[in-house]
Amino acid sequence: MRIMDIDITKITPPKVAATRCPVEATVSMIGGKWKPRILFKLTDNSYRYTELKRGLATVSDRMLTRSLREMELDGIVNRTVYAEVPVRVEYSLSDDGKTLLPILDAMVEWTAARQA
């Protein structure tokens, strides 16, 4: 399948679908400084907000919250709230988010090849 053969309106939110470019649509969902790092962190486990914050030491609360919310709205990240006192919230990759693992793996391989 070629990139130009993909019907972008079926896989992206309307605001992104207007671009008609699958690469731009993907970058809007997983691009930026923090989203790839969050996704990489979530590949091995689910994490609470504070654990993610600790693992991404220089991210601000605002950016971490914003990135997690956007990825949740895009269906990439699951947010699970447990009815406990205090309330416990965990983030993990959704099934759609797990389909991004080959992209993350390709990024890791590309970086390793450049450093060799």
N, CA, C and O atoms as a GROMACS GRO file, in nm:
protein
  464
    1MET      N    1   0.084  -0.117   0.000
    1MET     CA    2   0.000   0.000   0.000
    1MET      C    3   0.089   0.124   0.000
    1MET      O    4   0.188   0.132   0.073
    2ARG      N    5   0.054   0.218  -0.080
    2ARG     CA    6   0.128   0.344  -0.087
    2ARG      C    7   0.065   0.446   0.008
    2ARG      O    8  -0.054   0.438   0.039
    3ILE      N    9   0.145   0.540   0.052
    3ILE     CA   10   0.097   0.643   0.142
    3ILE      C   11  -0.021   0.718   0.082
    3ILE      O   12  -0.117   0.749   0.153
    4MET      N   13  -0.017   0.746  -0.045
    4MET     CA   14  -0.122   0.824  -0.109
    4MET      C   15  -0.253   0.747  -0.120
    4MET      O   16  -0.357   0.807  -0.148
    5ASP      N   17  -0.251   0.615  -0.099
    5ASP     CA   18  -0.372   0.534  -0.109
    5ASP      C   19  -0.450   0.528   0.022
    5ASP      O   20  -0.560   0.471   0.024
    6ILE      N   21  -0.399   0.584   0.128
    6ILE     CA   22  -0.463   0.576   0.258
    6ILE      C   23  -0.571   0.684   0.269
    6ILE      O   24  -0.547   0.800   0.235
    7ASP      N   25  -0.689   0.644   0.316
    7ASP     CA   26  -0.797   0.739   0.340
    7ASP      C   27  -0.780   0.793   0.481
    7ASP      O   28  -0.821   0.730   0.578
    8ILE      N   29  -0.719   0.909   0.492
    8ILE     CA   30  -0.684   0.967   0.621
    8ILE      C   31  -0.806   0.997   0.706
    8ILE      O   32  -0.795   1.000   0.829
    9THR      N   33  -0.921   1.022   0.646
    9THR     CA   34  -1.040   1.057   0.723
    9THR      C   35  -1.089   0.941   0.809
    9THR      O   36  -1.163   0.963   0.905
   10LYS      N   37  -1.049   0.819   0.777
   10LYS     CA   38  -1.093   0.703   0.854
   10LYS      C   39  -1.006   0.673   0.974
   10LYS      O   40  -1.045   0.595   1.061
   11ILE      N   41  -0.887   0.734   0.981
   11ILE     CA   42  -0.795   0.699   1.089
   11ILE      C   43  -0.758   0.814   1.180
   11ILE      O   44  -0.684   0.795   1.276
   12THR      N   45  -0.807   0.933   1.152
   12THR     CA   46  -0.765   1.048   1.232
   12THR      C   47  -0.884   1.135   1.269
   12THR      O   48  -0.989   1.129   1.206
   13PRO      N   49  -0.865   1.217   1.373
   13PRO     CA   50  -0.969   1.313   1.408
   13PRO      C   51  -0.990   1.413   1.294
   13PRO      O   52  -0.899   1.435   1.215
   14PRO      N   53  -1.109   1.473   1.285
   14PRO     CA   54  -1.138   1.566   1.175
   14PRO      C   55  -1.039   1.680   1.160
   14PRO      O   56  -1.008   1.719   1.048
   15LYS      N   57  -0.988   1.736   1.272
   15LYS     CA   58  -0.896   1.849   1.262
   15LYS      C   59  -0.767   1.808   1.191
   15LYS      O   60  -0.706   1.891   1.122
   16VAL      N   61  -0.725   1.684   1.206
   16VAL     CA   62  -0.604   1.635   1.142
   16VAL      C   63  -0.633   1.586   1.001
   16VAL      O   64  -0.549   1.600   0.911
   17ALA      N   65  -0.751   1.530   0.982
   17ALA     CA   66  -0.786   1.474   0.851
   17ALA      C   67  -0.785   1.580   0.742
   17ALA      O   68  -0.766   1.549   0.625
   18ALA      N   69  -0.806   1.705   0.781
   18ALA     CA   70  -0.808   1.813   0.682
   18ALA      C   71  -0.674   1.829   0.612
   18ALA      O   72  -0.670   1.886   0.503
   19THR      N   73  -0.566   1.781   0.671
   19THR     CA   74  -0.434   1.797   0.610
   19THR      C   75  -0.414   1.704   0.492
   19THR      O   76  -0.336   1.735   0.402
   20ARG      N   77  -0.483   1.590   0.491
   20ARG     CA   78  -0.472   1.490   0.385
   20ARG      C   79  -0.333   1.428   0.374
   20ARG      O   80  -0.299   1.372   0.269
   21CYS      N   81  -0.253   1.438   0.478
   21CYS     CA   82  -0.119   1.379   0.477
   21CYS      C   83  -0.106   1.283   0.594
   21CYS      O   84  -0.107   1.327   0.710
   22PRO      N   85  -0.093   1.153   0.568
   22PRO     CA   86  -0.083   1.056   0.677
   22PRO      C   87   0.036   1.079   0.770
   22PRO      O   88   0.027   1.055   0.890
   23VAL      N   89   0.146   1.125   0.715
   23VAL     CA   90   0.264   1.149   0.798
   23VAL      C   91   0.236   1.264   0.894
   23VAL      O   92   0.269   1.255   1.013
   24GLU      N   93   0.176   1.370   0.844
   24GLU     CA   94   0.143   1.483   0.930
   24GLU      C   95   0.042   1.443   1.037
   24GLU      O   96   0.051   1.488   1.152
   25ALA      N   97  -0.053   1.358   1.001
   25ALA     CA   98  -0.151   1.310   1.097
   25ALA      C   99  -0.084   1.231   1.208
   25ALA      O  100  -0.117   1.248   1.326
   26THR      N  101   0.009   1.144   1.172
   26THR     CA  102   0.080   1.064   1.271
   26THR      C  103   0.166   1.152   1.361
   26THR      O  104   0.166   1.135   1.483
   27VAL      N  105   0.238   1.244   1.302
   27VAL     CA  106   0.323   1.334   1.379
   27VAL      C  107   0.240   1.418   1.475
   27VAL      O  108   0.284   1.446   1.587
   28SER      N  109   0.121   1.458   1.434
   28SER     CA  110   0.036   1.537   1.524
   28SER      C  111  -0.008   1.456   1.645
   28SER      O  112  -0.032   1.512   1.752
   29MET      N  113  -0.018   1.324   1.628
   29MET     CA  114  -0.061   1.240   1.740
   29MET      C  115   0.054   1.194   1.828
   29MET      O  116   0.035   1.176   1.948
   30ILE      N  117   0.173   1.173   1.771
   30ILE     CA  118   0.283   1.118   1.852
   30ILE      C  119   0.408   1.204   1.848
   30ILE      O  120   0.511   1.166   1.904
   31GLY      N  121   0.401   1.319   1.783
   31GLY     CA  122   0.518   1.403   1.768
   31GLY      C  123   0.536   1.498   1.886
   31GLY      O  124   0.456   1.501   1.979
   32GLY      N  125   0.641   1.574   1.878
   32GLY     CA  126   0.673   1.671   1.982
   32GLY      C  127   0.787   1.622   2.069
   32GLY      O  128   0.848   1.518   2.042
   33LYS      N  129   0.814   1.697   2.172
   33LYS     CA  130   0.927   1.664   2.259
   33LYS      C  131   0.892   1.552   2.358
   33LYS      O  132   0.977   1.469   2.388
   34TRP      N  133   0.768   1.550   2.407
   34TRP     CA  134   0.737   1.462   2.518
   34TRP      C  135   0.659   1.337   2.481
   34TRP      O  136   0.677   1.233   2.545
   35LYS      N  137   0.574   1.342   2.381
   35LYS     CA  138   0.492   1.225   2.348
   35LYS      C  139   0.575   1.101   2.314
   35LYS      O  140   0.545   0.993   2.364
   36PRO      N  141   0.679   1.112   2.231
   36PRO     CA  142   0.760   0.992   2.205
   36PRO      C  143   0.826   0.936   2.331
   36PRO      O  144   0.837   0.815   2.347
   37ARG      N  145   0.869   1.024   2.420
   37ARG     CA  146   0.931   0.979   2.544
   37ARG      C  147   0.831   0.910   2.634
   37ARG      O  148   0.862   0.808   2.696
   38ILE      N  149   0.711   0.964   2.641
   38ILE     CA  150   0.606   0.902   2.721
   38ILE      C  151   0.571   0.765   2.663
   38ILE      O  152   0.560   0.667   2.737
   39LEU      N  153   0.554   0.757   2.532
   39LEU     CA  154   0.523   0.630   2.468
   39LEU      C  155   0.632   0.527   2.494
   39LEU      O  156   0.604   0.412   2.525
   40PHE      N  157   0.758   0.571   2.480
   40PHE     CA  158   0.871   0.480   2.504
   40PHE      C  159   0.868   0.428   2.648
   40PHE      O  160   0.893   0.310   2.671
   41LYS      N  161   0.837   0.516   2.743
   41LYS     CA  162   0.830   0.476   2.883
   41LYS      C  163   0.716   0.375   2.907
   41LYS      O  164   0.730   0.282   2.986
   42LEU      N  165   0.604   0.394   2.838
   42LEU     CA  166   0.487   0.308   2.858
   42LEU      C  167   0.497   0.175   2.784
   42LEU      O  168   0.408   0.090   2.799
   43THR      N  169   0.603   0.153   2.706
   43THR     CA  170   0.612   0.028   2.630
   43THR      C  171   0.628  -0.094   2.720
   43THR      O  172   0.586  -0.203   2.682
   44ASP      N  173   0.686  -0.078   2.837
   44ASP     CA  174   0.715  -0.194   2.920
   44ASP      C  175   0.619  -0.215   3.037
   44ASP      O  176   0.619  -0.322   3.098
   45ASN      N  177   0.538  -0.114   3.069
   45ASN     CA  178   0.456  -0.125   3.189
   45ASN      C  179   0.351  -0.013   3.191
   45ASN      O  180   0.353   0.077   3.108
   46SER      N  181   0.261  -0.021   3.288
   46SER     CA  182   0.172   0.092   3.314
   46SER      C  183   0.232   0.170   3.430
   46SER      O  184   0.299   0.114   3.517
   47TYR      N  185   0.207   0.300   3.430
   47TYR     CA  186   0.268   0.387   3.530
   47TYR      C  187   0.167   0.485   3.586
   47TYR      O  188   0.074   0.526   3.517
   48ARG      N  189   0.187   0.522   3.710
   48ARG     CA  190   0.111   0.631   3.770
   48ARG      C  191   0.172   0.762   3.724
   48ARG      O  192   0.286   0.766   3.678
   49TYR      N  193   0.095   0.867   3.737
   49TYR     CA  194   0.140   0.999   3.692
   49TYR      C  195   0.274   1.036   3.755
   49TYR      O  196   0.366   1.080   3.685
   50THR      N  197   0.286   1.019   3.886
   50THR     CA  198   0.409   1.058   3.954
   50THR      C  199   0.528   0.974   3.909
   50THR      O  200   0.641   1.024   3.905
   51GLU      N  201   0.506   0.848   3.874
   51GLU     CA  202   0.614   0.763   3.823
   51GLU      C  203   0.660   0.812   3.686
   51GLU      O  204   0.780   0.814   3.658
   52LEU      N  205   0.564   0.850   3.602
   52LEU     CA  206   0.601   0.906   3.472
   52LEU      C  207   0.677   1.036   3.491
   52LEU      O  208   0.779   1.059   3.425
   53LYS      N  209   0.629   1.121   3.579
   53LYS     CA  210   0.694   1.251   3.604
   53LYS      C  211   0.837   1.229   3.652
   53LYS      O  212   0.928   1.300   3.609
   54ARG      N  213   0.856   1.133   3.740
   54ARG     CA  214   0.990   1.103   3.791
   54ARG      C  215   1.081   1.050   3.680
   54ARG      O  216   1.199   1.084   3.674
   55GLY      N  217   1.025   0.968   3.592
   55GLY     CA  218   1.103   0.911   3.482
   55GLY      C  219   1.137   1.011   3.372
   55GLY      O  220   1.231   0.991   3.296
   56LEU      N  221   1.060   1.119   3.365
   56LEU     CA  222   1.082   1.226   3.267
   56LEU      C  223   1.109   1.354   3.344
   56LEU      O  224   1.030   1.448   3.341
   57ALA      N  225   1.219   1.356   3.412
   57ALA     CA  226   1.249   1.456   3.515
   57ALA      C  227   1.228   1.602   3.473
   57ALA      O  228   1.186   1.683   3.555
   58THR      N  229   1.255   1.637   3.349
   58THR     CA  230   1.249   1.778   3.311
   58THR      C  231   1.115   1.822   3.253
   58THR      O  232   1.100   1.938   3.216
   59VAL      N  233   1.018   1.731   3.244
   59VAL     CA  234   0.887   1.769   3.191
   59VAL      C  235   0.809   1.845   3.298
   59VAL      O  236   0.812   1.810   3.416
   60SER      N  237   0.738   1.949   3.255
   60SER     CA  238   0.654   2.023   3.349
   60SER      C  239   0.524   1.947   3.370
   60SER      O  240   0.484   1.865   3.286
   61ASP      N  241   0.458   1.975   3.480
   61ASP     CA  242   0.328   1.912   3.507
   61ASP      C  243   0.230   1.943   3.396
   61ASP      O  244   0.155   1.856   3.352
   62ARG      N  245   0.231   2.065   3.350
   62ARG     CA  246   0.138   2.107   3.245
   62ARG      C  247   0.158   2.028   3.116
   62ARG      O  248   0.062   1.981   3.055
   63MET      N  249   0.283   2.013   3.076
   63MET     CA  250   0.312   1.942   2.950
   63MET      C  251   0.283   1.793   2.962
   63MET      O  252   0.232   1.732   2.868
   64LEU      N  253   0.315   1.734   3.075
   64LEU     CA  254   0.287   1.592   3.094
   64LEU      C  255   0.137   1.567   3.092
   64LEU      O  256   0.089   1.475   3.025
   65THR      N  257   0.062   1.648   3.164
   65THR     CA  258  -0.083   1.635   3.168
   65THR      C  259  -0.142   1.656   3.029
   65THR      O  260  -0.227   1.578   2.985
   66ARG      N  261  -0.098   1.759   2.961
   66ARG     CA  262  -0.149   1.789   2.827
   66ARG      C  263  -0.120   1.675   2.729
   66ARG      O  264  -0.208   1.633   2.654
   67SER      N  265   0.003   1.626   2.731
   67SER     CA  266   0.042   1.518   2.640
   67SER      C  267  -0.038   1.391   2.667
   67SER      O  268  -0.085   1.326   2.574
   68LEU      N  269  -0.054   1.356   2.794
   68LEU     CA  270  -0.131   1.236   2.830
   68LEU      C  271  -0.277   1.251   2.787
   68LEU      O  272  -0.336   1.156   2.736
   69ARG      N  273  -0.335   1.368   2.808
   69ARG     CA  274  -0.475   1.390   2.770
   69ARG      C  275  -0.493   1.381   2.619
   69ARG      O  276  -0.589   1.319   2.570
   70GLU      N  277  -0.401   1.442   2.544
   70GLU     CA  278  -0.411   1.437   2.398
   70GLU      C  279  -0.399   1.294   2.347
   70GLU      O  280  -0.474   1.252   2.259
   71MET      N  281  -0.304   1.219   2.402
   71MET     CA  282  -0.287   1.081   2.358
   71MET      C  283  -0.405   0.994   2.401
   71MET      O  284  -0.440   0.899   2.331
   72GLU      N  285  -0.465   1.025   2.515
   72GLU     CA  286  -0.585   0.953   2.556
   72GLU      C  287  -0.700   0.982   2.459
   72GLU      O  288  -0.773   0.891   2.419
   73LEU      N  289  -0.717   1.108   2.421
   73LEU     CA  290  -0.823   1.145   2.326
   73LEU      C  291  -0.800   1.081   2.190
   73LEU      O  292  -0.896   1.047   2.120
   74ASP      N  293  -0.675   1.064   2.151
   74ASP     CA  294  -0.642   1.000   2.022
   74ASP      C  295  -0.649   0.848   2.030
   74ASP      O  296  -0.633   0.780   1.929
   75GLY      N  297  -0.673   0.795   2.150
   75GLY     CA  298  -0.688   0.650   2.165
   75GLY      C  299  -0.557   0.575   2.173
   75GLY      O  300  -0.554   0.453   2.153
   76ILE      N  301  -0.449   0.645   2.202
   76ILE     CA  302  -0.317   0.582   2.209
   76ILE      C  303  -0.284   0.535   2.350
   76ILE      O  304  -0.214   0.435   2.369
   77VAL      N  305  -0.334   0.609   2.449
   77VAL     CA  306  -0.305   0.580   2.589
   77VAL      C  307  -0.435   0.553   2.664
   77VAL      O  308  -0.536   0.620   2.641
   78ASN      N  309  -0.432   0.454   2.751
   78ASN     CA  310  -0.544   0.426   2.841
   78ASN      C  311  -0.519   0.494   2.975
   78ASN      O  312  -0.408   0.492   3.027
   79ARG      N  313  -0.623   0.552   3.029
   79ARG     CA  314  -0.617   0.610   3.163
   79ARG      C  315  -0.714   0.530   3.249
   79ARG      O  316  -0.835   0.530   3.224
   80THR      N  317  -0.661   0.461   3.349
   80THR     CA  318  -0.743   0.377   3.436
   80THR      C  319  -0.748   0.438   3.575
   80THR      O  320  -0.645   0.462   3.638
   81VAL      N  321  -0.870   0.465   3.621
   81VAL     CA  322  -0.890   0.523   3.754
   81VAL      C  323  -0.940   0.413   3.847
   81VAL      O  324  -1.039   0.347   3.818
   82TYR      N  325  -0.870   0.394   3.958
   82TYR     CA  326  -0.907   0.294   4.057
   82TYR      C  327  -0.979   0.362   4.173
   82TYR      O  328  -0.933   0.464   4.224
   83ALA      N  329  -1.092   0.306   4.214
   83ALA     CA  330  -1.172   0.363   4.323
   83ALA      C  331  -1.109   0.328   4.456
   83ALA      O  332  -1.154   0.237   4.526
   84GLU      N  333  -1.006   0.400   4.491
   84GLU     CA  334  -0.936   0.381   4.617
   84GLU      C  335  -0.922   0.517   4.683
   84GLU      O  336  -0.947   0.621   4.621
   85VAL      N  337  -0.882   0.516   4.808
   85VAL     CA  338  -0.853   0.642   4.877
   85VAL      C  339  -0.708   0.637   4.919
   85VAL      O  340  -0.672   0.552   5.001
   86PRO      N  341  -0.624   0.725   4.867
   86PRO     CA  342  -0.652   0.824   4.763
   86PRO      C  343  -0.670   0.756   4.626
   86PRO      O  344  -0.628   0.642   4.606
   87VAL      N  345  -0.733   0.828   4.536
   87VAL     CA  346  -0.760   0.776   4.402
   87VAL      C  347  -0.628   0.743   4.333
   87VAL      O  348  -0.533   0.822   4.337
   88ARG      N  349  -0.623   0.628   4.269
   88ARG     CA  350  -0.503   0.587   4.195
   88ARG      C  351  -0.537   0.588   4.046
   88ARG      O  352  -0.637   0.531   4.004
   89VAL      N  353  -0.452   0.653   3.968
   89VAL     CA  354  -0.469   0.662   3.823
   89VAL      C  355  -0.344   0.605   3.758
   89VAL      O  356  -0.232   0.642   3.793
   90GLU      N  357  -0.364   0.514   3.663
   90GLU     CA  358  -0.251   0.456   3.590
   90GLU      C  359  -0.269   0.479   3.441
   90GLU      O  360  -0.381   0.481   3.389
   91TYR      N  361  -0.157   0.496   3.374
   91TYR     CA  362  -0.155   0.515   3.229
   91TYR      C  363  -0.083   0.397   3.165
   91TYR      O  364   0.018   0.349   3.216
   92SER      N  365  -0.138   0.351   3.053
   92SER     CA  366  -0.077   0.241   2.980
   92SER      C  367  -0.107   0.260   2.832
   92SER      O  368  -0.191   0.342   2.794
   93LEU      N  369  -0.037   0.184   2.748
   93LEU     CA  370  -0.066   0.190   2.606
   93LEU      C  371  -0.196   0.117   2.576
   93LEU      O  372  -0.221   0.008   2.629
   94SER      N  373  -0.278   0.176   2.493
   94SER     CA  374  -0.400   0.109   2.447
   94SER      C  375  -0.360   0.009   2.339
   94SER      O  376  -0.243   0.001   2.301
   95ASP      N  377  -0.456  -0.066   2.290
   95ASP     CA  378  -0.428  -0.158   2.180
   95ASP      C  379  -0.379  -0.081   2.057
   95ASP      O  380  -0.288  -0.126   1.989
   96ASP      N  381  -0.440   0.034   2.029
   96ASP     CA  382  -0.393   0.118   1.918
   96ASP      C  383  -0.253   0.171   1.947
   96ASP      O  384  -0.169   0.180   1.857
   97GLY      N  385  -0.228   0.206   2.072
   97GLY     CA  386  -0.096   0.254   2.110
   97GLY      C  387   0.011   0.148   2.090
   97GLY      O  388   0.124   0.180   2.052
   98LYS      N  389  -0.024   0.023   2.116
   98LYS     CA  390   0.072  -0.087   2.097
   98LYS      C  391   0.108  -0.107   1.951
   98LYS      O  392   0.215  -0.160   1.920
   99THR      N  393   0.021  -0.064   1.860
   99THR     CA  394   0.054  -0.075   1.718
   99THR      C  395   0.163   0.024   1.678
   99THR      O  396   0.218   0.016   1.569
  100LEU      N  397   0.193   0.119   1.767
  100LEU     CA  398   0.301   0.214   1.741
  100LEU      C  399   0.439   0.158   1.778
  100LEU      O  400   0.541   0.219   1.746
  101LEU      N  401   0.443   0.044   1.845
  101LEU     CA  402   0.571  -0.013   1.888
  101LEU      C  403   0.669  -0.036   1.773
  101LEU      O  404   0.787  -0.008   1.790
  102PRO      N  405   0.625  -0.084   1.656
  102PRO     CA  406   0.721  -0.097   1.546
  102PRO      C  407   0.781   0.038   1.503
  102PRO      O  408   0.896   0.043   1.460
  103ILE      N  409   0.704   0.144   1.514
  103ILE     CA  410   0.757   0.277   1.480
  103ILE      C  411   0.864   0.317   1.581
  103ILE      O  412   0.970   0.366   1.544
  104LEU      N  413   0.835   0.294   1.710
  104LEU     CA  414   0.934   0.326   1.813
  104LEU      C  415   1.059   0.240   1.797
  104LEU      O  416   1.171   0.288   1.813
  105ASP      N  417   1.039   0.111   1.766
  105ASP     CA  418   1.153   0.022   1.743
  105ASP      C  419   1.238   0.070   1.626
  105ASP      O  420   1.361   0.068   1.632
  106ALA      N  421   1.172   0.114   1.519
  106ALA     CA  422   1.244   0.165   1.402
  106ALA      C  423   1.324   0.290   1.439
  106ALA      O  424   1.434   0.310   1.390
  107MET      N  425   1.268   0.374   1.524
  107MET     CA  426   1.339   0.494   1.568
  107MET      C  427   1.464   0.457   1.648
  107MET      O  428   1.570   0.517   1.632
  108VAL      N  429   1.450   0.356   1.736
  108VAL     CA  430   1.564   0.310   1.816
  108VAL      C  431   1.672   0.252   1.724
  108VAL      O  432   1.790   0.282   1.741
  109GLU      N  433   1.631   0.168   1.629
  109GLU     CA  434   1.727   0.108   1.536
  109GLU      C  435   1.796   0.214   1.450
  109GLU      O  436   1.917   0.206   1.427
  110TRP      N  437   1.722   0.312   1.405
  110TRP     CA  438   1.780   0.419   1.323
  110TRP      C  439   1.885   0.495   1.402
  110TRP      O  440   1.993   0.525   1.352
  111THR      N  441   1.851   0.527   1.528
  111THR     CA  442   1.947   0.599   1.613
  111THR      C  443   2.072   0.515   1.638
  111THR      O  444   2.184   0.566   1.631
  112ALA      N  445   2.053   0.386   1.668
  112ALA     CA  446   2.167   0.299   1.694
  112ALA      C  447   2.256   0.287   1.570
  112ALA      O  448   2.379   0.285   1.582
  113ALA      N  449   2.197   0.278   1.453
  113ALA     CA  450   2.275   0.268   1.329
  113ALA      C  451   2.356   0.394   1.304
  113ALA      O  452   2.468   0.387   1.253
  114ARG      N  453   2.302   0.508   1.339
  114ARG     CA  454   2.373   0.636   1.319
  114ARG      C  455   2.489   0.650   1.418
  114ARG      O  456   2.587   0.718   1.389
  115GLN      N  457   2.477   0.587   1.534
  115GLN     CA  458   2.580   0.599   1.636
  115GLN      C  459   2.691   0.495   1.616
  115GLN      O  460   2.796   0.504   1.679
  116ALA      N  461   2.666   0.398   1.531
  116ALA     CA  462   2.764   0.291   1.509
  116ALA      C  463   2.881   0.338   1.426
  116ALA      O  464   2.973   0.260   1.399
   0.00000   0.00000   0.00000
